Amino acid sequence: MSLSSHVEELKKKHHALSLRVEEAQRAPGSTDQEIAELKKQKLKLKEQIEKLSAPA
């Protein structure tokens, strides 16, 4: 897998997590802990994307 395709895959996962966070925030049964965990995962992906996208 090339670096650019890996970054694109990470971006897709980040977007999917964004949607899950939005859904969880609207769902009455979601706990703050669940939402916080999704946001942590999203932040980790963002950091990976930025690290891999940074110029060498």
N, C-alpha and C positions, 0 to 999 in steps of 0.2 A: 504494500500500500504506500503510495507516495505521500509526502508530507502534506501537500495541498488537499488531497482527498481525505486524509486523516483529520485535518482542520475542518473541512466541510462536514464530516461525520460528527465531529464534536459540536459544531454549530447547530446541526439538526437536533442533537440530543438536548442542547441548551434550550432551543426553541420549544421542544416537547415538554421540558421541565417547566418552562414559563407558562405554558398552557395548563399544566397540572396544578401549578401554584394558584393560578387564577380560579380554576375549578374548585380547588380545596378551600379557597377563601370565600367562595360563594356557597359552598355546601354547609348546611347547618351541622352536620355530624363530624366535621373535621376539627381536630384539636390544634391548638397553637403549636404543640410539639411536632405534629405531622407537617405543618406548614413550614416550621423552622427547619426541619430536616430537608425538605424539598429545596428550600432556599439555600441551604449549605451546599447541597449537591450542585445546584445551579451555579453558585459562586466558584466552586472548584473547577467546573467545566470552563467558566469564563476565564479563570486564571490560566488554565492549560492552553486555551485558545490564544490568549495574549502572549504567553511564553513562546508558543510555537510560531506565532505570527511576527514576533519581534525580529527586526533585522539582526543578522549575526555580527 
